[in-house]
Amino acid sequence: MNLDTAMLRAFVTLAEELHFGRTAEQLHITPTKLTRLIQRLEQETGAALVSRTTHATSLTTEGARLLPSARRIVAENDWLVRQTLAVRSGSAGVLVIGGSAGVLYEDLPGRIRAARKRFPEIVYQLVEVSENLLPLRVADGSVQVGFTYFPSSDDLLSARIVSSRAQYVAINLDHPLANRPQVHIDELAGETLILPDHRLSPRLHAWYRSFLDCGNTRTLNYIEVTQIQAGLGLCAAGEGVCVLPEHLRRLRADDLRYARLIGAPRSELSAVWRQDSPTRHVAQFLAAWR
């Protein structure tokens, strides 16, 4: 087989977008060229990888099986290119740190400020990356160290827990539980709970559902949101009860009450980086995190 990275990149991007028009636009190519790249890849692999109708695009079973390897190859290629360019341009002193919106309200900004004082020769950049994309961005080198909840196992990446947080519920002022300092998880039966969107944060969403559903013994409804600010806004409007880690209580306090959620486990934030990262900056940054 002759699998070049252009074909694999087109396939990986299409798998993320599941839309030929958006994929072509993101890759800065025409839809016709994108179609040809996918067709060439299917010819090389001897299998149909994408199912396309007038209404939807999806991966076939063979396409889903190829996707993890294709992502790895594209990430390795991008990582090598970035390392080479960094050495040539003298920009190896840049440390890009990534995390989801909720992570940005953790201790991370303060840690970056402290690191700037301790290692002033390093340029620190903080970017927002969704849970789904973070492992890919760390693997391809566009993010040197990422922060996420409950990272998936990957033999290319290393991970270390850096914080553990208790769970709380945000409650609007008119709710019967509004003046309670703590609420037991069993008292949420019959409530509508606001959680992270399962498409952007699949592991965090699944973790919440693992103890909130409790074997489907509780009657619960769910609203999924892509941003915590939206979740708290819905909560303040009386649309539901928002479940969140303790550090996010600072986001909105004027029209909400917060109660400790008894019976819920603690969420764990992990740092994620490439095992073979050649930069000492990642090690320096993590070594200062105690």
C-alpha positions in Angstrom: 0.0 0.0 0.0 1.0 3.6 -0.6 -0.6 5.6 2.2 0.6 9.2 2.1 -0.3 11.6 4.9 -2.5 13.8 2.6 -5.0 10.9 2.2 -4.8 10.0 5.9 -5.2 13.7 7.0 -8.3 14.0 4.8 -9.8 10.9 6.3 -9.1 11.9 9.9 -10.5 15.4 9.4 -13.6 13.9 7.7 -14.0 11.5 10.6 -14.1 14.5 12.9 -16.4 16.7 10.9 -18.6 14.0 9.1 -19.3 16.6 6.5 -17.5 16.9 3.1 -18.0 20.6 2.7 -16.7 21.6 6.1 -13.8 19.1 5.8 -12.7 20.5 2.5 -12.9 24.1 3.8 -10.8 23.2 6.9 -8.2 21.5 4.7 -8.3 24.4 2.2 -9.0 22.1 -0.8 -12.0 21.6 -3.1 -14.7 19.0 -2.2 -13.8 17.3 -5.5 -10.2 16.9 -4.4 -11.3 15.7 -0.9 -13.5 13.0 -2.6 -10.5 11.9 -4.7 -8.3 11.6 -1.6 -10.9 9.4 0.2 -11.4 7.3 -2.9 -7.6 6.8 -3.3 -7.4 5.7 0.4 -10.3 3.3 0.0 -8.5 1.8 -3.1 -5.3 1.4 -1.2 -6.9 -0.2 1.8 -9.3 -2.3 -0.3 -12.3 -1.3 1.8 -15.1 1.2 1.9 -14.2 3.6 4.7 -17.0 6.2 4.5 -20.7 5.9 4.0 -22.2 9.0 2.3 -25.9 9.8 1.6 -27.7 13.0 0.7 -28.4 13.5 4.4 -25.5 12.2 6.4 -21.8 11.0 6.3 -20.6 8.3 8.6 -17.7 5.9 9.0 -18.1 2.2 8.0 -16.9 -0.5 10.3 -13.6 -0.6 8.4 -13.3 3.1 8.6 -13.8 3.1 12.4 -11.1 0.4 12.6 -8.6 2.4 10.6 -9.2 5.7 12.3 -7.0 5.3 15.5 -4.0 4.3 13.4 -4.6 7.1 10.9 -4.8 9.6 13.7 -1.6 8.3 15.1 0.3 8.5 11.8 -0.9 12.1 11.1 0.0 13.1 14.7 3.5 11.6 14.4 4.1 13.4 11.1 2.9 16.8 12.5 4.9 16.3 15.7 8.1 15.6 13.7 7.5 18.7 11.5 6.9 20.9 14.5 10.0 19.7 16.3 12.1 20.3 13.2 10.7 23.8 12.6 11.2 24.7 16.3 14.8 23.8 16.2 15.4 25.7 12.9 13.6 28.8 14.1 14.9 28.8 17.6 11.4 28.7 19.0 12.0 25.6 21.2 11.5 27.9 24.2 7.7 28.0 23.7 5.4 25.9 25.9 1.8 25.6 24.7 -0.6 24.4 27.4 -4.1 23.3 26.6 -7.3 22.5 28.5 -11.1 22.7 28.3 -13.0 25.7 29.5 -13.7 24.2 32.9 -10.0 23.5 33.4 -9.1 27.1 32.8 -10.9 27.9 36.1 -8.7 25.5 38.0 -5.2 26.4 39.4 -3.8 26.4 35.9 -3.6 30.2 35.3 -1.9 30.7 38.7 0.6 28.0 37.9 1.4 29.6 34.6 2.0 33.0 36.3 4.3 31.3 38.9 6.2 29.4 36.1 6.8 32.7 34.2 8.5 34.1 37.2 10.6 31.0 37.8 11.5 30.4 34.2 11.3 33.8 32.5 13.2 32.5 29.4 10.1 30.4 28.4 7.2 31.8 26.5 3.9 30.3 27.8 0.8 30.1 25.8 -2.6 28.9 27.1 -5.2 27.6 24.6 -8.7 26.1 25.0 -9.0 22.6 23.6 -12.0 20.2 24.0 -11.7 16.9 25.8 -12.0 15.0 22.5 -9.3 16.9 20.7 -6.8 17.3 23.5 -5.0 13.9 23.2 -4.7 14.5 19.4 -3.2 18.0 20.0 -0.7 16.6 22.5 0.2 13.8 20.2 0.8 16.0 17.2 2.8 18.6 19.2 0.5 21.6 18.8 0.0 21.4 22.6 3.0 20.3 24.7 1.1 19.6 27.9 -2.7 19.3 28.3 -5.0 19.2 31.3 -8.1 17.0 31.2 -10.4 14.9 33.4 -10.0 11.2 33.3 -7.7 10.8 30.3 -8.0 7.7 28.2 -5.2 5.2 28.1 -2.6 5.8 25.4 0.8 4.3 25.1 2.1 7.4 23.4 1.1 9.7 26.2 1.9 10.0 29.9 -0.5 11.3 32.5 -0.4 12.4 36.2 -3.2 13.5 38.5 -2.7 17.1 39.6 -5.8 17.9 41.5 -8.9 16.2 43.1 -12.2 18.1 43.6 -15.4 17.5 45.5 -18.7 17.8 43.7 -21.4 20.4 44.2 -24.8 21.2 42.8 -25.8 24.7 41.7 -29.4 25.5 42.6 -31.5 28.5 41.7 -32.9 30.7 44.5 -36.5 29.4 44.2 -35.6 25.8 44.5 -36.7 23.9 47.7 -33.0 22.9 48.2 -31.6 26.4 47.8 -30.7 27.0 51.5 -29.2 23.6 52.1 -25.4 23.5 52.7 -25.3 20.0 51.4 -27.5 17.6 49.4 -27.3 13.9 49.3 -27.2 12.3 45.9 -30.4 10.4 46.5 -32.3 13.7 47.0 -31.8 14.5 43.3 -34.4 11.9 42.2 -36.9 13.5 39.9 -34.6 16.4 39.1 -33.3 17.6 35.7 -29.5 17.6 35.9 -27.3 19.8 33.8 -24.1 18.0 32.7 -21.2 18.5 30.1 -22.1 17.5 26.6 -21.3 13.9 25.9 -20.0 14.6 22.4 -17.3 17.2 23.5 -16.6 15.6 26.9 -17.5 11.9 26.6 -15.4 10.7 29.5 -16.4 13.4 31.9 -20.1 13.0 31.0 -19.9 9.2 31.4 -18.2 9.6 34.8 -21.0 11.8 36.1 -23.6 9.4 34.7 -21.9 6.4 36.4 -22.8 7.6 39.8 -25.9 9.8 39.1 -27.8 7.0 37.3 -26.8 4.5 39.9 -28.0 1.5 37.9 -31.1 3.4 36.7 -32.6 3.3 40.2 -33.1 7.1 40.2 -35.6 8.9 37.9 -33.5 11.7 36.4 -33.7 13.9 33.3 -30.6 15.4 31.7 -29.7 18.6 29.8 -26.3 18.7 28.2 -24.3 21.9 27.6 -21.1 22.6 25.8 -20.0 25.5 28.2 -20.3 25.7 32.0 -21.5 29.3 31.7 -24.5 28.1 29.7 -25.2 25.4 32.3 -25.2 27.9 35.1 -27.4 30.2 33.2 -30.0 27.5 32.6 -29.8 26.6 36.3 -30.4 30.2 37.3 -33.4 30.3 35.0 -34.9 27.3 36.8 -34.3 24.8 34.0 -32.4 22.3 36.2 -29.7 21.6 38.8 -26.1 21.9 37.6 -23.6 19.4 38.8 -20.0 20.7 38.9 -16.7 20.4 40.7 -16.1 22.8 43.6 -13.7 25.2 41.9 -16.4 26.3 39.5 -18.6 27.8 42.2 -16.8 31.1 41.7 -18.3 31.6 38.3 -21.7 32.7 39.3 -22.9 33.5 42.9 -25.4 36.3 42.6 -28.4 34.3 41.6 -27.4 30.7 42.6 -26.8 28.7 45.7 -24.2 25.9 45.9 -24.5 22.7 48.0 -22.0 20.0 48.6 -23.1 16.8 46.8 -22.8 14.0 49.4 -22.3 10.5 48.1 -20.5 11.7 44.9 -16.9 10.8 44.2 -14.2 13.4 43.6 -13.2 14.4 40.1 -9.5 14.2 39.1 -7.7 16.5 36.8 -4.7 15.1 35.0 -1.8 16.5 33.1 -1.1 14.8 29.8 2.1 15.0 27.7 4.1 12.9 25.2 6.4 10.4 26.7 9.1 11.2 24.2 8.8 15.0 24.5 12.3 16.4 23.8 11.7 19.6 25.7 12.7 20.1 29.3 10.0 22.8 29.7 7.3 20.2 30.2 9.3 18.5 33.0 10.0 21.9 34.6 6.4 23.0 34.5 5.1 19.7 36.0 7.8 19.5 38.6 6.7 22.7 40.1 3.1 21.4 40.4 2.8 19.9 43.8 
